[in-house]
Amino acid sequence: MSTGQSVQSHGVTTSIDIARHLASNGYHVAPVAGQKRPLTDSSPQEAPKPDAGVHRIALRGPSEISNPPILESVPLDFARASLAPLVNRFTASAIHLGPGASGLEEEHKLGEPAPGPSQNPLLSLSHPKYGLPSALKANFAALGVTSIYAWQASCLLARGLLSGERHLVYTAPTGGGKSLVADVLLLKRIIENPTRKAILVLPYVALVQEKLKWLRQIVQGVEKIIPDDENEDDGDNLHFARKRWKRLQKSVRVTGFFGGNRTTTTWADTDIAVCTIEKANSLINTAIEDCSIGDLSVVVLDELHMLDDEHRGYLLELMVTKLLLLQQDIQIVGMSATLSNTEMLAQWMNAKFYISTYKPVPIDEYLVYENVIYPAATSRQLFQTASKLTATVSASNTLRDSIPPHRIIETSTYKELSNSATNSMVALAVETAIAGFGALVFCGSRGACQVHSATISEAMPALTEGSDEMNKRLDLLAELRSLSCGLDPILQKTIIKGAGFHRQ
C-alpha cells in the first residue's frame, strides 16, 4: 500500500484519513520530537522551543515549493507592524437552511431558566449554611460565581460533607458545575482547619496549571481562621514581627506539583497542593514516611474515571487504598463526568454518592454527512439516520427525500476544503465564531489537531489591527511566550487568527 493511500473503515472518513490525505498532497509533517533551541543561539530566525511532546507541523502545498510556506516559524519579536498583512487563504462555505428546518430562522431554545437565590435562598453562596468567609464570597463574585445550581446545594448540604465527616463520590455532565462543589468543600476545610493541608489531583499538567491559576485567584486575600493573640504588650519591633508572621500563617498558599515544574516549594510550605497523579502519590508516600500524613485534611480526585486507565489508573487506586487504610481524618472527594459505576465506588470508599444529570445549556445533536446536516436528537434517531446513510450512499437525493436535511453546507471550490468532512468542520466552526461563541473540535490524532486548527484559522474573518479582540490575542501570545516551555510556532500563527489547538 502506498504512503498516501487513505485507509477507511465502513465507508467513514476519519481525521487520520484526512491527515494522510493532506500528507499525500504535499503537506509536510515535522518529527514529533521537534527541535530544541540552543542556549547560546539568540538568532531571531530560530523557532522557540515547543512544549514537551508537541508535534510541529509545517503545511506546504504543492504550489508553494518555491515560495515561503504560510505556516512556518516566525521571529520571536512579534511586532505589531508584522500583523497588518493578515490575509486569509480561503473562506468558509456558506450554510443554508434545509427543508427539515422549521421556520425561516432557527433559534436555540434554552428552555426554562434555572431558579435563582430569589426563589431559593440556599442557592446563594452567601447563605450562612455554607459558612464561607466574606473575602472568599467576594472573590467568587468577582469571577462571576454568586449563585449555585439546585443540585450543587443539595449535594453540599448532604449530611457530613461540609463538616468533612464523610467522603463523596459524584458525577455531573460536563459544564454542570462539578468543580465548584469540590472547591467549596476543599477551601472550607483549609480555612476552618488552619494547620491542615489539601491535595487536589488532576490527570494532566495543563489541567494542573489551569486549576492553579483559578485557585490562586479564589484565595487572594482570604485568611484562615486563626485566633488572634491576646497579649499585645510586646515591644514595637517584636509586635510588628509577630503581626507579620500571623499574616503569613493566615494566608492560604497554593502550589503546583507536576513534572518539569521548577518550584522549590515543599509539602511543608503549602496549604493546597495541586498535583498530577504521580506527584500526588509521591507526596502522600512522603507524608506517610515522615509521619506528617496527619496534616492532610482533604483529597480531591478530579477525573475519577482515570481509575480505568490501563497505565495510570493503578496509582489512583493505590492512593485511595492507602488513605482509607490509614483511617485518618482525611475527607476524600471524587468526581467525574463519565463515571458509570458511581455507586460501586462509593460503597468501596464508604462515601456519599450523588448523581446529577442537570445541563445548564441544552445540547442539540446533529449528524453531518457529505456537507448535509441531519437531525439526530436521540441515539435512536442517530443510528437510524446513519443506517440509512450507509444503505443509500449512492442515492443521496433519495436520502434527502426520506430524511429532510436540517441545513445544507455549500461545496467549496478551494482545494484545502475539497474533503467534505473538512469543509463542514470549517464552515460550522467559523459560523459559530462569527456568532460570538466558541467552537470545540475533537480530532482523532495529535497531528490532526494542529492541521485542522491551521485550516480553520485560515478561514476565520480577519480582524483590524488595534481592535480590542486583536489586542486580547496579542496579550495571550505574550503570556504564552513568557512560559518556560516557549511558544509553539504553529500555535503562534493560529492564535492570532482566532484558532488554537490543545492535546495531551
URMOLIN-V878621 format. One record per backbone hydrogen bond with DSSP energy under -0.5 kcal/mol. NH is the residue of the N-H (numbers start at 1). CO is the residue of the C=O. E is the energy in kcal/mol with one decimal. If there is no record, write none. Layout:
{{NH;CO;E} {NH;CO;E}}
//
This chain:
{{5;2;-0.9} {8;6;-0.6} {9;12;-1.1} {10;8;-0.5} {12;9;-2.0} {13;11;-0.5} {14;12;-0.6} {18;14;-1.9} {19;15;-2.3} {20;16;-2.4} {21;17;-2.5} {22;18;-2.5} {23;19;-2.0} {24;20;-2.3} {25;21;-0.9} {25;22;-0.5} {26;23;-1.4} {27;22;-1.9} {28;58;-0.7} {30;28;-0.6} {30;56;-0.9} {34;31;-0.6} {41;38;-0.7} {42;40;-0.7} {46;43;-1.5} {54;51;-2.1} {56;31;-0.7} {57;55;-0.5} {58;28;-0.9} {59;57;-0.5} {60;58;-0.5} {62;25;-0.6} {64;61;-1.8} {65;62;-0.8} {71;59;-0.7} {72;70;-0.9} {76;44;-0.6} {78;76;-2.4} {79;77;-2.5} {82;79;-0.9} {83;80;-1.6} {84;81;-1.0} {86;83;-0.6} {86;84;-1.7} {87;85;-1.4} {90;458;-1.1} {92;459;-0.6} {96;408;-3.0} {98;406;-2.8} {100;405;-2.9} {101;98;-1.8} {103;101;-0.5} {110;108;-0.7} {119;116;-1.2} {120;116;-2.1} {123;120;-2.3} {124;121;-1.6} {125;146;-1.6} {127;124;-1.8} {130;127;-1.7} {131;127;-0.7} {131;128;-0.5} {137;133;-2.1} {138;134;-2.4} {139;135;-2.0} {140;136;-2.3} {141;137;-2.4} {142;138;-2.2} {143;139;-1.2} {143;140;-0.5} {144;141;-1.7} {145;140;-3.1} {146;144;-0.8} {148;123;-2.6} {153;149;-2.1} {154;150;-2.4} {155;151;-2.2} {156;152;-2.8} {157;153;-2.2} {158;155;-1.3} {161;158;-1.7} {162;156;-0.6} {162;158;-0.5} {164;161;-1.4} {165;160;-1.5} {166;160;-1.9} {167;350;-0.6} {168;332;-2.5} {169;352;-2.8} {170;334;-2.2} {171;354;-1.9} {172;336;-1.1} {176;173;-2.3} {181;177;-0.9} {181;178;-0.7} {182;178;-1.3} {183;179;-2.7} {184;180;-2.4} {185;181;-2.1} {186;182;-2.7} {187;183;-2.9} {188;184;-2.2} {189;185;-1.6} {190;186;-1.9} {191;187;-2.7} {192;188;-2.1} {193;189;-1.1} {196;193;-2.2} {197;295;-2.9} {198;271;-2.6} {199;298;-2.2} {200;273;-2.9} {201;199;-0.5} {201;300;-3.3} {202;275;-2.8} {208;204;-1.9} {209;205;-2.6} {210;206;-2.0} {211;207;-2.5} {212;208;-2.4} {213;209;-1.8} {214;210;-1.8} {215;211;-2.7} {216;212;-1.9} {217;213;-1.3} {218;214;-1.9} {219;215;-2.4} {220;217;-0.6} {222;219;-2.2} {224;250;-3.2} {225;191;-2.8} {226;224;-1.3} {232;230;-0.9} {239;235;-3.1} {240;236;-2.5} {241;237;-2.3} {242;238;-2.4} {243;239;-2.2} {244;240;-2.2} {245;241;-2.3} {246;242;-2.1} {247;243;-2.0} {248;244;-1.9} {249;245;-2.2} {250;246;-1.9} {251;247;-1.6} {252;222;-0.7} {253;251;-0.7} {255;272;-2.7} {257;274;-2.9} {261;258;-1.9} {269;266;-1.1} {270;267;-0.9} {271;253;-2.0} {272;253;-2.6} {273;198;-2.8} {274;255;-3.0} {274;272;-0.6} {275;200;-3.0} {275;273;-0.7} {276;257;-1.4} {280;276;-2.5} {281;277;-2.2} {282;278;-1.9} {283;279;-2.6} {284;280;-2.3} {285;281;-2.1} {286;282;-2.4} {287;283;-2.5} {288;284;-2.1} {289;285;-2.3} {290;286;-2.4} {291;288;-0.9} {292;287;-2.3} {293;287;-1.1} {295;292;-2.0} {296;293;-1.5} {297;197;-3.4} {298;197;-1.2} {299;331;-2.8} {300;199;-2.8} {301;299;-0.5} {301;333;-3.5} {302;201;-2.3} {302;300;-0.7} {304;335;-2.8} {306;303;-2.2} {307;304;-1.9} {308;305;-2.1} {309;306;-1.7} {313;309;-1.7} {315;312;-1.0} {316;312;-1.1} {317;313;-2.1} {318;314;-2.6} {319;315;-2.4} {320;316;-2.5} {321;317;-2.4} {322;318;-2.5} {323;319;-2.1} {324;320;-2.4} {325;321;-2.4} {326;322;-1.8} {327;323;-0.7} {327;324;-0.6} {328;323;-0.6} {330;328;-2.1} {331;297;-2.6} {333;299;-2.8} {334;168;-3.0} {335;301;-2.2} {336;170;-1.3} {345;341;-2.1} {346;342;-2.4} {347;343;-2.0} {348;344;-1.9} {349;345;-2.3} {350;346;-0.6} {350;347;-0.6} {351;346;-3.1} {352;167;-2.6} {354;169;-1.9} {356;171;-2.5} {364;362;-0.5} {367;374;-2.9} {368;366;-0.5} {369;367;-0.5} {369;372;-2.8} {372;369;-1.1} {373;407;-2.8} {374;367;-3.5} {374;372;-0.6} {376;365;-1.8} {382;378;-2.4} {383;379;-2.5} {384;380;-2.3} {385;381;-2.5} {386;382;-2.6} {387;383;-2.3} {388;384;-2.0} {389;385;-2.3} {390;386;-2.2} {391;387;-1.9} {392;388;-1.7} {393;390;-0.6} {395;392;-1.2} {399;395;-1.9} {400;396;-2.4} {401;397;-1.6} {402;398;-2.0} {403;399;-3.1} {406;373;-2.6} {407;373;-1.4} {408;96;-2.9} {409;371;-3.0} {410;94;-2.7} {417;414;-0.9} {418;415;-1.7} {423;419;-2.6} {424;420;-2.5} {425;421;-2.3} {426;422;-2.5} {427;423;-2.3} {428;424;-2.5} {429;425;-2.3} {430;426;-2.6} {431;427;-2.2} {432;428;-2.1} {433;429;-2.1} {434;430;-2.7} {435;431;-1.6} {436;433;-1.5} {437;432;-2.1} {441;439;-0.5} {442;440;-0.5} {449;445;-1.3} {450;446;-1.3} {451;447;-2.3} {452;448;-2.9} {453;449;-1.8} {454;450;-2.3} {455;451;-2.1} {456;452;-2.7} {457;453;-2.3} {458;454;-1.4} {459;455;-0.6} {459;456;-1.3} {460;456;-0.7} {460;457;-0.6} {467;464;-1.7} {471;467;-2.4} {472;468;-2.0} {473;469;-1.9} {474;470;-2.2} {475;471;-2.3} {476;472;-2.2} {477;473;-2.3} {478;474;-2.3} {479;475;-2.1} {480;476;-2.5} {481;477;-2.6} {482;478;-1.1} {483;480;-1.2} {486;483;-1.4} {492;488;-2.1} {493;489;-1.3} {494;490;-2.0} {495;491;-2.6} {496;492;-1.0} {497;494;-1.1} {498;495;-1.8} {499;494;-2.3}}
//
